[in-house]
Amino acid sequence: MRILTGIQPSGKLHWGNYFGAMKSMFDLQNKGENFMFIANFHAMTTVRDGAALREATKEVALDYLACGLDPAKTVMYRQSDVPEVQELAWYLSCLTPMGLLERCHSYKDKMAHGFEATHGLFAYPVLMAADILIMNSDLVPVGKDQKQHLEVTRDLAQKFNNAYGEIFTLPDAYIPETVATIPGTDGQKMSKSYHNTIELFDPSVKKKVMSIVTDSQPMEAKKEPDGNSIYELYKLFATPDEVAEMAAAFRAGGYGYGTAKKALLAAYHRLFDPFKARRDELVKDPDMLEDILRDGARRARERAAVQMDKVRKAVGL
């Protein structure tokens, strides 16, 4: 089984990234042939500063290595180091109905939040399809907000296969049932676009956790934990027994949001402090990081070359 995931270096990675695609990928490292790419082409839809993009790409690689990516088990590479991806995106574009892209929720959501309507943003799902199909991926860990793009990928793979023969495997999405939409500090979905994230190694993590928006119920009131942002975040970090204890405390009354936030902060540190120590060590050896990315690009291009040889022959090039 071939597994692929990607992440945009469009800003600091946050809790939503970790408990979405990142942790899923780490959990699958022993289950098949794994590829992880840093989607710097995709990030260009929003990042217009070359130095910032280059630095963010490095930061993403460090975060993944610190949090559990094993280069011996997962091929990690920069998207831009595999130029065949752009070539395949063109072939797929020639088969992509405009209506398919116009129905994509992500594009419409970005427009609603004031993003510039560029071709890159509109055609994002086609490039994503090329990322997936060039590795002939079987399984793609994604957040629920990316599930539609996976369906677009399957549609395009099927259209290509119908036109040129059975070239592409139709990939399946891997969405852990235990991970729902992760709330941000304002209660909306945690997203860099909404400026409501808590970064993985945020130096102001205490301030952000303590500023999470809650309702105005007094401490003595009995509260329903489900749907409460603090409780929903705590479930990601805490043990089942700890989660049950917090839920019972909320329902019994006399348990304030401030106390719950402190419990969330402690659970965060328990998980992420060892990752932070690992990251601090990695930063000291930038050459090792570059070697990992270059070796990943070499291995990824070997796989891409096999697929692209079939594609070029099929389309008549």
N, C-alpha and C positions, 0 to 999 in steps of 0.2 A: 504494500500500500504506500502510495506517494502522498505526502502531506505538505501543504504549502500555506504560509501565512505572510502577511505584509503589514507594515506600519508606516504612516506618514511622518516624516521629520518636520512637522509644521509648528513645533513648539514642544515644551517640556512634556514628557509622558506623565500621565496622572493615574489615579486609582481606577478610573474607568477602563483605561488601556490594560492595566495589569489584570483585573478580574474579568476582562473580556477576552481578547485574542491572546494576550501574553501567557496567562496561566494555562489556558487551553493548550497552547503550543508546548509548554513545558511538560504538561501531563502526557502529551502524545509522543514525546521524544523517543521512547522505547518501543513505539508501536509500528514504526515503518521508516521509510526513507523521507527525511525531513528537509524542507527548504524554508528559509525565512529571509525576506528581502526588505530593505529599507527603501520606501517608495519616494525617492527624491524627485522623480518626474511628476508624480501626483501632487507633491507639495508645492510645485511651481504654480498651481492654480491660485494659491493664496500668498505664497512667500515670494517677494520681489527683491530680496537682498541676497546676493550671492554668498557673501561671507557668512551671513546668518544661516543660510541653508546648509552650507558646508559644516558649520559648527553643530547645528542641530542633528545632522546625519551622524556625526561622531558621538554625540550625546546619546542618541537612540541605541547605537551599538553598545556603548558602555552600560546603559541601563539593562539591556537584554542579557548581557554577559553577567552582570552583577546579580540579577534576579533569578538566573537559573539556566540560561542557554548554554549548552555544551557543544563547542565547535566540532567535537569528534562525532556527535550524533546529529547535528543540524548544520546544514550549509547556510551560512549567513552571508549575504552579499548586498551591495548597493544596486538598486534597479538600473541606474545609469551605466553600470559596468557590464550589462548584458544588452547590447544594442539591438539584438535580434527581437527583443520585445517590441520595439517601435515598428519594426518591419512587419511583424505579425499583426500589430494593431491596425496597420493600413489594410491588410488583406481582410481582416474582420470588418473594418469600416465599410468596405465595398459591399458587404452583405447586411449591414445593420439598418433596419427600417427606422426612419426618423421618429415615427410614432412610439417605438419601443423606448427610445431615450426620453421622449417628451413625457412619458408616464412615470419616470423614475422619481420617487419621493424625495431622494436626497437633493436633487437639483432644485426642485420646487421649494424645498425647505431652505436651502441656501439663498435663493432669491428672496424669500420672505424675510430673511434676516439681513438683507441689504448687500449681499455679495454681488460683485460685478458679473454680468452674464457673458462669460467668455466661452469660446468653443471648447477650450480645455476642460472647463467645469462641466459643460454639457456632454462631452464625449468621454468623461471619466470612466463610465462603466465599460467602454470598449477597451480602453487601456488596461483596466482591471481584468477583463476577460483574457487579454493577451498574456498578462502576468501569470494567470492560472493555467491557461491552456498550453503555454510554451513548455511547461514542465510536465504536461500530461497528468495533472494532479487528480488524485482520487478524492481527497478530503481537504476541506478548507475551513479552519476555525475562524469564525466571524462573530461579530456582535449582531444582535437582532436587527439593528439599523442597516446592516449590510446584506441581509438575506436576499433582498430584492435584486441587488447587483449579482449575487450568485445565480439567481434565476435567469438574469440576462445572459450571464456567461453560458449557462446550459442551453439557452435558446440559440445563441450564436454558434456554439459548438455543433448543435444539431443542424442548423442551417448550412454550415460549412460541410458537414458530413453528407448531407443530402445532395449538395451540389458537386462535391469532389470525391466522395468515398469516405470510408470509415477511418478518419485520421485522429480525431480527438476523443478522449474519454470524457464522459459527462460527469463533472465533479459534484460531490455532495457537500452541503454545508454541515459543519459541526458546531452546534450551539448548545452548550451545557444547559440542561433544564434548571439547574440550581441557580443560574445567574440571570436575574431579571435586569431591567433597565436600572442602571446605577445612578442614584440621585446626586446632583451637585450641591454646592453650598446654598443655592437658592431654591432647591426642590425640583428644578427641572432636570432633564437628563444631563449628566456630567459631560461637558463638551468644551473643547477649547474655543469653539465658535461662540459659546454663550458666556465665556469668561467666568465660569463657576467651578473650576477644577481645583483639586488638591493634588499637587505634583507628588511623584513617587518619593522624592528626597527633598521635599519642600522645607527650606529653613524656617519658614513661618507656619509650619504645620499646626502648631498649637493654636495660633491666632485664627487660622482658617477653620479648624474644627470647632472652636468655641464660638465662631460667628455663624455656624450653620443655622439657617432660618428655621424656626419652629413656630407653632401656634402659641396663643397667649394663655393657655390653660395654666392655672396655678399649680404649684408643686403637689398640694394635697389632693388634687383631682385624680380620679381614675382615668387612665388613658388607654386607648387602643393602640398597641404597638405597630400593627401591620399598616404600612403606608407611611409611617413616621420615618423621615430621612435618617435620623440618627440610628434608629433600630435597624433599618434596611442596610445601612453601611456596616453596622456592628456585626451583622450576620455574615458578612464577607470575611471578617478577621477572626471572629471568636469561635470557640468550640461549641458544639451543640448544647452542652450543659450550660455554658455561659449565656448563650442566646436564650435558652429557656428561662434562666434566672432573670435576665433583664425583662423579658416579656411578662413574667409573673409580677415583677416589681412595678412595671407600668400599670398593669391591670389592678393591682392592689391599692394604688394611690400612695401619696407620700413620697414619690420618687420623681425628682426634678430633672429637667432636661440638662442642667449643668452637670449633675452627677453622671448622667448617661454619656455626655460628651467626654468627660474625663475617662470613663471606661473605654470608649472608642479610641481615644488617644493612646491609652496604655496598650490596647490590643494592636494598634498600628505599630508602635515601637517594638513590640515583641516579635512581629514578623519582619519588619523592614530594617531594624538596626543591624542585623548580620549582613543584609544585602548592602547596606551603606558601607560597612567595613570592607567588603569585597570590592566595591566600586572604588573606594579610596586607593586600594592597592593597584587596581587596573590603570588608574589615571597616571600612575608613576611610570608606566611602560607604554608610551604611545606607539612605539614601533611594533609591539606585539599586536596591538589592535589593528594596525594597518595590514600586518601579515595575515591576520585572520580574515579580513575583508577581501584581500587579494586572492587568497587561496579559495575562499568561498566563490568569488567571481569566476575563477578558473573552473571549478567543479560545476557551477551553474551553467556556464557556457558549453561545457561538454554535453550536458543534458539537453540544453536548448538546441545545440547543433543537430542532434539526432532528430528532434521534432521538426526543425525547420527544413531539413533535407527532404522530409516527407511532404511538407507543406508546399515548398517550391515546386517540386515535381508535380504535385497534384494540380496546382494552379497554372502550370505551363511555363514556369520560369527556370 
